[in-house]
């Protein structure tokens, strides 16, 4: 509210009554007019009020606190905006205090209404029905509903416990004050909810003071507010007042602090505040007296008093719950079978809570619950239920690696399955083996760089459209990665992905085939590794070659313009398990038909070797071993050529010349024992037998076995050149010319290595070194050969030509039986496999 001058302030009836009261008790109090000092007036009013209350009650001065509206819970003055509306209602709120039930002297015209939240009662006789007002005790917004009705007896209709038991007044420590007489007052404090019933409400010594209640039509929306005193005389904050707020009143009486809006001590005076201050002081005195007067009688239960003092309801005593039993749990389970995991877990927890889990009977019942939950799907992923039923859990976190291996696929299948039942021990053991293989594989990837290179190549194979659909197994025989493709070479790990019925049908068939193709892969690996070692023993130092399986492919880490092989360079050999699969691949997959006479080849487009396995017969076995060595030699020659040119494959084109075919046939001349040990003797039994048969056939037809002129043979770079020249010169079938070319290319390489204890060996090594260092289109092999051997003129070839022809005839005529030892069968590994 705003300030107004003293002359214009209206005369307050309560202020007038207070003036008269003060003059009667203390005539010498001085001038009480509006112009007097506000603090002095407050002191006079407070002193007069205390004396008046003491005389009325016949006891000592009552202890009081400052109004709750000017005090925060911590004892400091509040400054909320709600206080502005409550200041003008203090006097009116005093008239709204109710008296104890059965109290005499209540004005029958009062219409009392209780606060629905704290129980404080208000006179709403002059309120319009439906008018809102605020409870000054708890701040609840109330709606007047008694206007115009009959007078209500104070305290009537109160619920049990609404009255206050005599002697329930509390000190700040919660105990009833000792030796205090109840103070007189005009009513009683509102009953706290939940108070313990019993006792009789004290009778007030007087009828209390009633003033006109503001409200009614046209009145402000905020109605009368009840501002309670703090029970038990709680100590007020000693914080200094600020911003015009009322300081805390001194404990045990003394001079009252100025009301809200009054200047602090020593500050400027504000006019027309006397009525407000007087009203506040009177309200406080009445409230304190009423509260203290209700504390008659003996103490009640301390705990109940504490709850009443704190305005807390008494907690009801909970009835004792009977102990759970296994029979009760089983009955509940039968009558209301769980439908969710939560409900199943509730039953499980109840059984576990029993003493000893219900014993053996409880365990049996719990197993049934587990089984029902697993079979019903509610506990299908519950580890406790699965374990209790004898299931074994499987899980292995596969790293981010290529996962095309059968054993890794088996782990993935086992991870998806997760749980193996008591009747699935074999499958579980197989999953553990797959896990062990996977762990070993991961360890090798981390420790073996060449193994890691092979793994990367295998991953690349699965990205090739022409091969990714093939079911194949791999064998790492560094630097060779051997891939064995078959339509039925399922591993034991592949079986894990089949249904139980399918798996059973395939197991017998697979058991017979597994041994064969696993041994085939092992044999291929041993053959290729021995060929590689033989080649490097001969040429590594002479030609400055590096081992392809070493880091960076056996050479330094070249500049980014050149490709390097950080983990080594693997050479891939793809083998089909039969001729039919080989033909189907070329005719239907890549759609590049291959001549029926071709049994394998190397291609510089990929750097791979493609082969197929021969049938099981002695003659085919010797040819099979020879062609494996033959194509492996082509592959080594090519990749060492790439290595010497700093991995620049685009500058190399592999040619079908005499050197490549002759060298491959030369290193393909070996015999093998049961332990797969090779002996490189250089005598190619297959080619020499073929030459014998062709020579005999031509002689039978009265024709001479033709021999290529060496200076012409070294000029052929492709098969078609050689075949065209032979058909024209010798009038022979192109197939026969091809046979002669292979026989004589091999014989010429053998001649250059061994003629007269290596007469031409050094010159051949020089030629081979220069040949491997040439790029595509730089120069032809003919010129390199001429330079290395010093054959610049045609007549320079005459001596070597004559020497070679005689050497060739001796090879064809030699006894091949010492070199024709039958190789072991594919499944014959002697005592050591």
N, C-alpha and C positions, 0 to 999 in steps of 0.2 A: 504494500500500500504506500502511497506517496505521503510526503510530509505536508503538514498544514500549520498555519499560525495558531497560537494559543487562543486568540480572541475569536477565531472562527470555528474552533473545535466544538462539537456538540457535547452537551452535558450527558455523561454516561451514568445511568441509574446505579450501577454497581460501584462506580467511582464515588458517587454521592453517599451511598451507604457506608463505604469504607471510610470516608471522611468523618462521618458521624461516629463510627466505631472507634477510630483513632482519637477523636476529641474526648470521647467518654473515658477511655482508658489512659490516655496520656495527653492531657490538655496542653501541656507545654511543649508539645512536639514542634510547634512553629507553624509557619505558613505552609499550607498544602496546596497553594494555588499553582496554576500551570507554569508560572514563571520561576518557581523554586528549583533548587538544584535537583536533578533527576536522581542522582545517587543517594542524596540525603533523604529524598522522599521515599525511595525504595527501602532504605534502612528503617525509616519510621514505620512504613507499612508492614515490613517483615516482623519487626519487634512487636507491633500491635497485634498482628495476626497470631504470633506464637503465644502471647499472653492470653489472648482471647481463647485459643484452643486449650491452653493449660487450665484456665479457670473453668472452662466447660467440662473438661474431663477430670479435673481434680488431680492431675499428675504433672510431671515435669515437661519441659519443652520437647517436642518430637523432632527427631532428626529427619531432614528432607534433602532431596536432590533437586538439581535443576530440571526443568521440563524435558521430557524425552524428545520433544520436537526440536530442541536446540542441542541435542547430544547425540553423538554417533556411538555405535557399540563400543568403541575404544575409549570413550570418555571425552572426546574432543567435540567442539561445536560443529554441527553439520551446516551445510550451505546448499542443500538441495532446493530446487525450485518449488517443491511441494510445501516448504515451510511458509512461503508467502501467503498461501491460501489458508494455512492452518492458524496463523497468528490471530486473525479476527474471530476465530471460533473457540478459543480456549474457554471463554466464559460460558458460551452456550454449551460446550461439551460437558462442563461441570454439571449442568442441569440434567444431562442424560445419564448420569451414574445411577445404577439400580441399587437397591438394598437387598439384604438377605431375604430368603424365602420366609414368609410369615412376618416380615417386619411391619411395625405399626407406624402410623403417621404419614403414609404416602399420600400424596395428592391424588385423589381419584380421577382427576381430569387428565393425568399423564397416560399416554399410550406408549408402552415399552416394547421395544423390538431388540432381540439379541443378534449379535454378529454371528453369522454362520461359521466363521473361521476361528475366533478366539473367545466368543461367549460374552463379550462386553455388551451392555444394554443401553439403549438410547430412547429418549422420549421423542416420539414422532407424531405427537398429537397435532402439531401445527403444520405438518408436512402434507403436501398433496400426494395422493396415492400414485405410486410409480416414480416419485422423485428420487433421484440418486444422491447419496451422500457417502462420505469416506469414513471408515473406522479409524479413529486416531490411535488405536492400540496396535493394530496389525497392518493397517493400510488397505484392508479389503474394501471394495466398492459395494455398497449396499443399496437396496431399492426399498423405499418406504411402502409398506402394505397394510398399515394399521390406521391410516387416516380415516376419520369419520366413524370408526368403529367404537364399540364400547370400551370403557377403561379396562386395562389389563392389570391383574394383580401382579405386583412385582414378584418375580421368581416363579410364577405359576408355569406349569408345563415343562419344567426343567427335567432333563434326563437325569437318572441317578448318577451321583458323583459330581453334579454341577455345583453343589454347595461346598463350602469350605469347612473342614473339620476344625473345631476350636484349637487354638494353639499351633496352627500351621504356619504362622509367620516365620520367616527364615532370616538368619544372618547371612552375610556373604559366603560363609563356610557351609551353609545348608542346615545349621542347627537353630532351634527355636530360641529366641532371646530369653534370658533368665532374669527374673525379678522385674519385668517390665509390665506396666499396666496398659491395658488397651486404651487407645486414644479415641476420643469421640470423633464422629464424622457424619457427614450427610449422606452416606451411602456405603457401598462396598465395591472393592475392585472386582472386575469381571473374573468369573471362575475359569481357571485353565482347563482345557479339555483333558479328559482322562484322569481327573483327580479321584483319589480313593474315596469312596462314599463313607459316610459315617460322621458323627458329630453334629452339633446343632449350630446353625449360623448365629453369630452374636447379634444381639439387638442393639441398634444404634441408640445412643442417648438422646438424640434429637431427630427431628424430622428431616433434617438436611435442608440445604438451601436450594431453592429452585428459581431459576430465572427464565425469562422469556426465551423460547427457542426460535432462533431465526429460521426462516424457510418459508414454505408456502408458495403460492403463485407468485411468479416474478422473482423469486429468490435465486441466488447463484446456484449452479449445479452442485457445488461442493457443500455438503450438509455439515451438521455438527460433528466434531471429531473428539474422541476421547484420548487424552494424552496421559498414559499411566506414569506414576513415579517408579523409580527403580527400587525393587524390593530389597529390604535388608540394609539400606543405606550404603550402597556400593560406593567406593571411593572414586571421586571424579578426577578427570585428567587435570594435571597442573599446567598444561600447555597454555601459553598466553593467548588471549583473544585477539582475533585479527579480522579485519574487514567489517567491523561493526557487529561481530557475533557476540552473544552473551557469554561471559566467562563462567566457569563452573562455580556453583555455590559452595561456600565453606561447609565442611562436614560438621554435623552436630549443632547447627544453627548459625547465628551470625547474620551478617548483612547479606541480603540477596543481591545477586548480580543483575545488572540492567537487562531488560528484555531485548529480544532480537530487534535490531534496527537502532538500538540506542548506541551513542558513541562510547568507545572504550574510555577507561579512566584517563583523565588528562586530555581527552580529545574534545572536539567542539560539541556543544550541546545541541540537541534537536528538540524542537518544541512539540507539544501535544502528544507525548509518549506516556504520560502518567496513567491514563486509563488502561492502556494495554499492559503496562508493567503491573499495575495493581491487580488486574484480572488474572494474570499469570500466577502471581504470588498466591492469591486466594485459592486458585484451582489446585496448586501444588499442596497447600496446607490441607485442603479437604481430602485430596487423594491419599496423602501420607497418613492422615489420621484414620481414614477408612481402612487402609491396608494394615496398619498397626493394630487397629481395633479388631481385626479379624483373626489375630494371632492368639486368642485366648485358648486356654485349655492345655492339656498335656500333649507331648510329642506323639506322633504316629510313626509308622515304620520309616526308618531313615532312607531306605532305598526309594520308597514311594515319595517321600518328601523331596528327595533330590530330583526325581522325575517331575514332580509338580513344580518345584522351583525353576527347573529348566523348561517348563511348559511342554514336557514330553509325556506321551501316553504310557501307561503301565503295560508292559509286554505280558501277554497271556502265557500261562504255563502250557507247554506242548505235552500232549498225552504221550506216554511211552509206546513206541512202535514195537509190536511183537517181533521176535527174531524170525528170520527167513529160514525155510527148511527145503531140503531137496525134494520132498514130496510136493510141496507147494509150487516149486519151480516147474517140476514135471507136469503138474496139473495145468498150470498156466500155459506151458508149451503145447500140451495136447489141445486145450480148449481154444487157444488163439495162436496158431502157428506163425512164426515171424515171416514177414514178407520182404523185409529190407535188410541190408547189412547192419544198419543201426539197431534194429530190433534183435537180430541174431547176437550182436555184441552185448546187448543188454542182458540176454539170457546167459551168455558165457560169463559175464562179469558177476552175475548173481551166484553162479555155481562156484566161481573162484573165491568169492567172499565167504563161503561156508568154511567151517573148521576143517582143515585138511582137504579142502576142495571137495568135500562130500565123500571122501574115501574112494574105494574101488568102484562103488556104485556110481558115484559122481563122475569118475573118469569115464566109465562106460557110457553114461548118459551124455557127457560132453563130446565123446567121439561120435555119437549119433548126431548131435547138433552140428558138429563139424562136417560130417558126411552129407547131411541134408543141405547145409549151406553151400557146400562145394558143388554138389550135383544140381542144386537149384540155381546156381549162378550168383547167389548173394555173397558167398565167401570164396569165389573162384580165384581171387587174387590175394586172399588172406594167407599170409605166410604161416601163421600159427596153426590154422586149420589144416593146411596142406602138410605141414611137418608132422602134426599129430596123426595124420592118416597114413604116414609112411612115404609121402612123396619126397622126391629129391629135387632141389632147385638148381637150375643151371643158368648162368649168365656170364658172359665174357664181353667186355667192352672192346670191340675191334677198333684199332686205330684207323686214321684216315689213310688207307693204303689201297692198292688195287686188290679187288676182291674176287677175281675170276677163278681162283684156285678151288678145287673141289673141297679141300678141308676148311677153307674159309666159308664157303657156301654152307657146309655142314654146321659150322658154328652159328651162322645166321639163322639157319633152320632151328637149331636148338634154342637160340635166344627167343625166337618167336614162340616156341613151345613152352619154355621156361620150366615147367614142372613135369617130372617123370614119375609115373605111378609105381607101386610095388611090383607090377608085372612087366615093367619096361626097363629092367636092369641092363639088358644088352644094348638097347638104344642109348641109355645114359652113359654106359662105358664108351660107346662109340663117340658120343659127344665129347667126352673127356679127352679121348685120343685126338679128335679134331682140334680141340682147344690147345693141346700140347703142341701139335704140329704148327698151329697158328703162332703160338708164342715163339717157337723156334724160328719160324719164318721171319717174324718181326725182329728178333734178335740178329739174324743174319743180314737183314736189310740195314740195320744200324751199324754193323761191324764189317761187312764184306762189300766193298764198293762194286766189285765185278758182279756179285750176286744181285746187287741193287740195279745194276745196268740191265741184267737179264730180266729182272722183274719189270722194268720200264718198257722193254721191248715187248714182253708178253702183254702188257696193257695196250700197247700200240696195235698188236695183232687183233685184239678184240674190237678195235675201231675200224678195221678194214672190212668193207662191205662184203668182200668175196670170201672172207674166212671167219667172220664173227659168229656165224651160225653153226660152225663145226664144233663138235664135242671133241676136245683134244686135251692131251696131257703133255706136260713139259718135263724136260730133264736138263739140268744145268751142268754142262761139262766145259767149264770156261776154257777158251772164250766162245764156245759154241752153246747156243740155246737150241735144243732139239725139241721140236713139236711133233707129236705123234697123233695123227688124226684118225678117228674111227667112229663109226655110227653106234657101236655097242661097247665101247671101252669105258663103261661106267665104273667109277671107283666106289669103294665102300662108303665114301662120304656122299656120293651122288644118291645112293640108296636111301639116305635119310630123308630125301625130299619126296620119296614115293610113298604111296599108301601101304599099309601093312600087307595087303593081299598082293599088290604089285611087287613089293619088295621080296616076298617069299618066292615068287615065280622067277625073279631075276637072279636070286642069290646063287643057285646051282649053276646057271649058265655063266655067270660072272666069275665064279670060283675057278672055272676051267680056263677062261680067257685072261683073267688078271695076271696069272703067273707068266703067261707068254708075253703080253705086251709090256709088262713092267721089265722083264728081262730084255726085251727088244730095245727099250730105251736105254737101259744100262749098257748094253753091247754097243749101241751107236755112239754113246758118249765115250766109251773107252777107245773105240776105233778112231774117233776124231781127235781126241786129245793126244794119242800117240803119233798121229800124222802131223799135228801141229808141232810137237816137240822135235820130231825128225827134221822137219823143214827148217826150224830155227837153228838147230844144231849145225845145219849145213850153211845157212845164209845169214844168220843174224849178225855176226861180226863182220863178214865180208861186205854185206850190203848196208850195214848200219841200221838194221831194223829194230824196232821196239816191240815189246810184247803187248799185244792188243788188249789184253785184260788188265793191264796196269792203268793207274790214273792217267787221264788225258790220252788214253790209247797208246801209251808208251812213248809219247812225245811231249814237249813242253806245252804249256798253256798259251796257245797262239793268240794273236790279236783278235779282236771281235770280228774282223773281216773274214777270218778263217774259222771254220767250225772245229771245236774241240770236243772230246768225249771225256767229260770230267770223271765219270765212274768206270771208264774203260769202254771198249767197243765189242759188243757181242756179235757173233756171226750166227745167223739163224738158218736152221735146216728144217724144212717142213717135209714130213714123211707121211704118205698115205699108207694104210695098212694092207692095201691090195690094189691090183691093177684096175679093177672096176671103179673103185673110188677115185683113182687118179684120172681115168678117162672121163668120168662124170664131171669132175671139177673143170676140166678143160673144155668139154663140149657144152655143158649146160650152165656153168657158173660164170667163168670168164669168157666163154664162147670163143675160144681160140683153139680149134682142133690141133692136136699134136700128132706127128707121124707115128704109126704103130711100131716103128723100130726104136723110137726114143724111150729110154728107160730112166731118164733123169736129166736135169739140166741146171745150170747156174745162169742167173740173169743179172746184168748190171743195173737194170732198172730199179731193183729193190736191194740187190746185194745178197739175195737169198738163194738157197739151193732147194729144189723140189725133187722128191724121189718117191718111189713106192717100194714096198717090200716084195721080194720074190716069193714064189711058192716054196713049200718045204720039199726040196729034193737036193741031192748032193751037187749036181751041176749048177743049179740056180744059186746055191749058197756061195760058191766061189765067185760067181759073177756078181752077186749082190755085194759082197765085201769089196770087190774091186771097184764097182761103180760108186760106192760110198766114198772111198779114198779118192777116186777120180774127181768127183764134183767138189769135194772138200779142198782139193788142190787148186781148182779154178777159183774158189772163193778166197783162199789165202792169197793167191797171186794178185787178185783184184784189190783186196783191202790193203795189202802192203804197198801196192802202187798208189792208192789213195793216201796212205800214211806218209809216203815220201814226198807227195805233192801238197802236204799240209792240209789234208782232208778236203781238197777241192775236187769233188767228184764230177763236177760239170766239165772238167778238162780231161776226163778219162772216158774212153769208150772201149769196152772189152771186145776183143776180136776173136774170130774163129780161125786162128792161125795155127801153124805147125807147132810153135813153141807151147802155146796153152794146152793143146791136145797131147803133144808128146810128153810134156812134163807131167800132166795129169796121169797118163798111162804109166809113166815111169814110177811115180810115187804110189800108184795103185797096184804095184806088184809086190804083194806081201802074203805071207802065210800066217795062220792064226791057230793057237792051241786052245784047249778047253777053258783056260783061265783068261782067254781073250788077249793074250800077249801076242803082238805082231812082230814078224821078222821081215824087214824090208830088204829083199834080195834083188829087186830090180828085174826079175824075169816075169814078164806078164804072160802067164800061161794062157789066158783066154785069147789074147791077140795073136800069140804065136801059134796056137792051135788053129785059129781062124786062117792065118797065113799059110800054114801047112795044107789045109784043106783046099784053099783057093789055088795054090801053086799046083797041087796034084790034079785038080779039075782042069786047069788050063793046059797042063801038059798032056792030059788025056785027050784034050781037044786039039792037040798039036799046036798049042799056043804057049808062048813064053810068059812067065810071070813078070809083068811090067814094073819098072821102078821109076819113081819121079826123079827128074834132074834136080839136084839140090838147089841150084841157082834159080829154078822156077818154083820149087816147092816153098821156099822162104818168102815168095812174093804173095802167096794167097792169104787174104785177110778174112774171107768168108767162104762158106761151104759151096755156095753156088758157083764161085769162080773156079774152084778146084774141080767140081763135078763137070762143069762145061768143058774145061780144058781136057780132062781125062776121057770124056765121051768122044770128043773130036779126035784126039790123038790115038786112042786105043780102041775105039769103037766098042766101048763097054757100057754096061748098064750103070746109071748114076749111083745106084746102091753099091755096086761092086767097086766103083771109083772111090766112094766114101770109105769102104772097108780098107782099100789100099792106102788111103791117106792116113787113117788112124794107125795102121800097122807100121807104116814107114816113118811117121812123125815120132812114134814111140821109139823105134829102132834108132833114129838119128840122135835123139836126146841120150839114149843109152850109149851110143857110140861116142858122143862128145864127152861123156863122163868117164868112160872106162876103156876106150881104145888105147892099147899099148900103155897101160898103167896111167892113164889120164893125160895123154899127149896133148889133147885140146881142152883140158879142164879149165885152165887159167883163162884161156881166151873166152870160153863159154861164160865163166863168172863175170868177166868184164862186160860181155854182151848183155847178160841178164841184168846187171846193175844199171847199165845205160837204158835198157829196155823198160825197166820199172820206173825210171825217172822221167820218162817222156810223157808229154801231154798229148791229147787228141789233136791230130793235124800238125804237130811239130815236125815229125819226120816218120818215115815208114821204117818198119823193122828191117827191111832189106838193107837200107843204107847203114843202119846201126850194126848189122851183122857183118857187112863188108868191112866196115872200119875196124871192128873188134878183131876180125880174123885176117885182115890185110888182103882180101880178095877184091882187087879193083878191076881186074880184067877177066874176060871169060875163061882164058886158059889157066887162070889161077885156081879154077874149080876142078880141074881135071884130076889132080892127085887125090883130093879129098873125096871126089865122086867115086873113084875106083876103090879107095879104101872102104868107103861106106857100103858099096854093093857087095863086096866080099863079106863084110861084117854081118850084113843083113842075111845073106844066105846061110852063114854059120848059125845065126840065131834060129832061123826057121828049121834048120836041120838038127839042132841040138836035142838031146834027150831031156824031156820035160818032166819025167817021172819024179826026180828028186824035189821038184817044186810044185808037184801036183797033189800034195797031201790034202786029203779031204778035210775041210774045216768042220768043226763040231756043229751039231744041230743047235737050233735056237734055244732049246731048253736043256742042252747038255753043257753043264758048267763044271763037270768033274766033282771033286770033293769040296771045292770052295766056290761058292756062288756070291 
